[in-house]
Amino acid sequence: MPDISMLLELADFYEVDIREIIDGERKSEQMNEELKETVIKVTDYAETNNARLLKRVRIIGITGVITILIAMVMDAGGLAVSPFWRSVKRDLYAWTLGTLIANILYTTGWIKRISEKKEVSRTMRISGVVCAVIVIMSLILQAVL
Protein backbone atom coordinates (compact mmCIF):
# COMPACT_ATOMS: atom_id res chain seq x y z
CA MET A 1 0.00 0.00 0.00
CA PRO A 2 1.53 3.34 -0.98
CA ASP A 3 1.94 6.24 1.44
CA ILE A 4 -1.31 8.21 1.71
CA SER A 5 0.32 11.32 0.27
CA MET A 6 1.13 9.37 -2.90
CA LEU A 7 -2.44 8.13 -3.55
CA LEU A 8 -3.57 11.33 -5.23
CA GLU A 9 -0.50 11.49 -7.47
CA LEU A 10 -0.85 7.81 -8.44
CA ALA A 11 -4.55 8.26 -9.21
CA ASP A 12 -3.84 11.29 -11.41
CA PHE A 13 -0.90 9.63 -13.16
CA TYR A 14 -2.79 6.44 -14.03
CA GLU A 15 -6.11 8.26 -14.48
CA VAL A 16 -7.95 5.98 -12.08
CA ASP A 17 -10.19 6.49 -9.08
CA ILE A 18 -8.47 6.51 -5.68
CA ARG A 19 -10.87 3.79 -4.55
CA GLU A 20 -9.57 1.61 -7.39
CA ILE A 21 -6.06 1.90 -5.98
CA ILE A 22 -7.22 1.16 -2.44
CA ASP A 23 -9.55 -1.71 -3.46
CA GLY A 24 -7.17 -3.08 -6.07
CA GLU A 25 -9.96 -3.31 -8.64
CA ARG A 26 -10.35 -1.36 -11.89
CA LYS A 27 -13.63 0.53 -12.30
CA SER A 28 -14.84 2.46 -15.30
CA GLU A 29 -16.12 5.64 -13.59
CA GLN A 30 -14.21 8.96 -13.40
CA MET A 31 -12.43 10.11 -10.23
CA ASN A 32 -14.82 11.31 -7.60
CA GLU A 33 -13.96 14.97 -6.92
CA GLU A 34 -15.31 14.78 -3.38
CA LEU A 35 -13.05 11.84 -2.59
CA LYS A 36 -10.14 13.65 -4.23
CA GLU A 37 -10.69 16.68 -1.96
CA THR A 38 -10.84 14.43 1.09
CA VAL A 39 -7.56 12.77 0.20
CA ILE A 40 -5.98 16.20 -0.35
CA LYS A 41 -7.10 17.26 3.15
CA VAL A 42 -5.83 14.04 4.71
CA THR A 43 -2.51 14.41 2.88
CA ASP A 44 -2.13 18.01 4.05
CA TYR A 45 -2.90 16.96 7.61
CA ALA A 46 -0.35 14.12 7.48
CA GLU A 47 2.32 16.39 5.99
CA THR A 48 1.69 19.03 8.69
CA ASN A 49 2.08 16.42 11.42
CA ASN A 50 5.24 15.06 9.80
CA ALA A 51 6.71 18.56 9.53
CA ARG A 52 5.93 19.23 13.20
CA LEU A 53 7.58 15.94 14.23
CA LEU A 54 10.63 16.67 12.10
CA LYS A 55 10.98 20.14 13.63
CA ARG A 56 10.88 18.69 17.16
CA VAL A 57 13.39 15.99 16.30
CA ARG A 58 15.74 18.60 14.80
CA ILE A 59 15.52 20.84 17.86
CA ILE A 60 16.18 17.95 20.23
CA GLY A 61 19.03 16.71 18.03
CA ILE A 62 20.68 20.14 17.79
CA THR A 63 20.43 20.52 21.57
CA GLY A 64 22.11 17.14 22.02
CA VAL A 65 24.93 18.00 19.62
CA ILE A 66 25.56 21.33 21.36
CA THR A 67 25.64 19.76 24.83
CA ILE A 68 28.00 16.97 23.83
CA LEU A 69 30.32 19.44 22.08
CA ILE A 70 30.48 21.59 25.22
CA ALA A 71 31.18 18.53 27.38
CA MET A 72 33.87 17.32 24.97
CA VAL A 73 35.55 20.76 24.98
CA MET A 74 35.48 20.68 28.79
CA ASP A 75 37.14 17.23 28.69
CA ALA A 76 39.73 18.15 26.09
CA GLY A 77 40.62 21.47 27.68
CA GLY A 78 40.78 20.12 31.21
CA LEU A 79 38.19 22.68 32.29
CA ALA A 80 36.30 20.33 34.60
CA VAL A 81 38.74 20.46 37.51
CA SER A 82 36.46 21.59 40.33
CA PRO A 83 33.60 19.42 41.63
CA PHE A 84 31.08 21.95 40.32
CA TRP A 85 32.38 21.85 36.72
CA ARG A 86 32.72 18.05 36.83
CA SER A 87 29.06 17.98 37.83
CA VAL A 88 28.17 20.34 34.98
CA LYS A 89 30.08 18.15 32.52
CA ARG A 90 28.33 15.01 33.84
CA ASP A 91 24.97 16.75 33.49
CA LEU A 92 25.81 17.75 29.90
CA TYR A 93 26.54 14.12 29.01
CA ALA A 94 23.32 13.08 30.74
CA TRP A 95 21.41 15.72 28.75
CA THR A 96 22.95 14.39 25.54
CA LEU A 97 21.83 10.87 26.40
CA GLY A 98 18.38 12.23 27.22
CA THR A 99 18.13 13.93 23.82
CA LEU A 100 19.10 10.70 22.09
CA ILE A 101 16.42 8.78 24.01
CA ALA A 102 13.85 11.52 23.31
CA ASN A 103 14.58 11.38 19.58
CA ILE A 104 14.22 7.61 19.59
CA LEU A 105 10.89 7.92 21.42
CA TYR A 106 9.67 10.60 18.99
CA THR A 107 10.66 8.79 15.82
CA THR A 108 9.22 5.45 16.92
CA GLY A 109 5.91 7.00 17.94
CA TRP A 110 6.19 6.14 21.64
CA ILE A 111 5.82 9.78 22.73
CA LYS A 112 2.48 10.01 20.90
CA ARG A 113 1.25 6.74 22.41
CA ILE A 114 2.28 7.81 25.89
CA SER A 115 0.77 11.30 25.58
CA GLU A 116 -2.57 9.81 24.49
CA LYS A 117 -2.90 8.18 27.92
CA LYS A 118 -3.80 11.11 30.17
CA GLU A 119 -2.74 9.59 33.49
CA VAL A 120 0.66 8.58 32.08
CA SER A 121 1.12 11.96 30.39
CA ARG A 122 0.42 13.81 33.65
CA THR A 123 2.84 11.57 35.54
CA MET A 124 5.53 12.19 32.90
CA ARG A 125 5.12 15.96 33.20
CA ILE A 126 5.33 15.82 36.98
CA SER A 127 8.40 13.57 36.91
CA GLY A 128 10.04 15.87 34.34
CA VAL A 129 9.56 18.86 36.63
CA VAL A 130 10.88 16.88 39.61
CA CYS A 131 13.98 15.83 37.62
CA ALA A 132 14.62 19.43 36.55
CA VAL A 133 14.35 20.63 40.16
CA ILE A 134 16.75 17.88 41.30
CA VAL A 135 19.32 18.84 38.64
CA ILE A 136 19.06 22.54 39.54
CA MET A 137 19.34 21.79 43.26
CA SER A 138 22.34 19.55 42.57
CA LEU A 139 24.10 22.34 40.68
CA ILE A 140 23.33 24.88 43.41
CA LEU A 141 24.60 22.56 46.14
CA GLN A 142 27.76 21.78 44.17
CA ALA A 143 28.41 25.50 43.68
CA VAL A 144 27.87 26.31 47.35
CA LEU A 145 29.92 23.40 48.68
C-alpha positions in Angstrom: 0.0 0.0 0.0 1.5 3.3 -1.0 1.9 6.2 1.4 -1.3 8.2 1.7 0.3 11.3 0.3 1.1 9.4 -2.9 -2.4 8.1 -3.5 -3.6 11.3 -5.2 -0.5 11.5 -7.5 -0.9 7.8 -8.4 -4.5 8.3 -9.2 -3.8 11.3 -11.4 -0.9 9.6 -13.2 -2.8 6.4 -14.0 -6.1 8.3 -14.5 -7.9 6.0 -12.1 -10.2 6.5 -9.1 -8.5 6.5 -5.7 -10.9 3.8 -4.6 -9.6 1.6 -7.4 -6.1 1.9 -6.0 -7.2 1.2 -2.4 -9.6 -1.7 -3.5 -7.2 -3.1 -6.1 -10.0 -3.3 -8.6 -10.3 -1.4 -11.9 -13.6 0.5 -12.3 -14.8 2.5 -15.3 -16.1 5.6 -13.6 -14.2 9.0 -13.4 -12.4 10.1 -10.2 -14.8 11.3 -7.6 -14.0 15.0 -6.9 -15.3 14.8 -3.4 -13.0 11.8 -2.6 -10.1 13.6 -4.2 -10.7 16.7 -2.0 -10.8 14.4 1.1 -7.6 12.8 0.2 -6.0 16.2 -0.3 -7.1 17.3 3.1 -5.8 14.0 4.7 -2.5 14.4 2.9 -2.1 18.0 4.0 -2.9 17.0 7.6 -0.3 14.1 7.5 2.3 16.4 6.0 1.7 19.0 8.7 2.1 16.4 11.4 5.2 15.1 9.8 6.7 18.6 9.5 5.9 19.2 13.2 7.6 15.9 14.2 10.6 16.7 12.1 11.0 20.1 13.6 10.9 18.7 17.2 13.4 16.0 16.3 15.7 18.6 14.8 15.5 20.8 17.9 16.2 18.0 20.2 19.0 16.7 18.0 20.7 20.1 17.8 20.4 20.5 21.6 22.1 17.1 22.0 24.9 18.0 19.6 25.6 21.3 21.4 25.6 19.8 24.8 28.0 17.0 23.8 30.3 19.4 22.1 30.5 21.6 25.2 31.2 18.5 27.4 33.9 17.3 25.0 35.6 20.8 25.0 35.5 20.7 28.8 37.1 17.2 28.7 39.7 18.1 26.1 40.6 21.5 27.7 40.8 20.1 31.2 38.2 22.7 32.3 36.3 20.3 34.6 38.7 20.5 37.5 36.5 21.6 40.3 33.6 19.4 41.6 31.1 21.9 40.3 32.4 21.9 36.7 32.7 18.1 36.8 29.1 18.0 37.8 28.2 20.3 35.0 30.1 18.1 32.5 28.3 15.0 33.8 25.0 16.8 33.5 25.8 17.7 29.9 26.5 14.1 29.0 23.3 13.1 30.7 21.4 15.7 28.8 22.9 14.4 25.5 21.8 10.9 26.4 18.4 12.2 27.2 18.1 13.9 23.8 19.1 10.7 22.1 16.4 8.8 24.0 13.9 11.5 23.3 14.6 11.4 19.6 14.2 7.6 19.6 10.9 7.9 21.4 9.7 10.6 19.0 10.7 8.8 15.8 9.2 5.4 16.9 5.9 7.0 17.9 6.2 6.1 21.6 5.8 9.8 22.7 2.5 10.0 20.9 1.2 6.7 22.4 2.3 7.8 25.9 0.8 11.3 25.6 -2.6 9.8 24.5 -2.9 8.2 27.9 -3.8 11.1 30.2 -2.7 9.6 33.5 0.7 8.6 32.1 1.1 12.0 30.4 0.4 13.8 33.6 2.8 11.6 35.5 5.5 12.2 32.9 5.1 16.0 33.2 5.3 15.8 37.0 8.4 13.6 36.9 10.0 15.9 34.3 9.6 18.9 36.6 10.9 16.9 39.6 14.0 15.8 37.6 14.6 19.4 36.5 14.4 20.6 40.2 16.8 17.9 41.3 19.3 18.8 38.6 19.1 22.5 39.5 19.3 21.8 43.3 22.3 19.6 42.6 24.1 22.3 40.7 23.3 24.9 43.4 24.6 22.6 46.1 27.8 21.8 44.2 28.4 25.5 43.7 27.9 26.3 47.4 29.9 23.4 48.7 
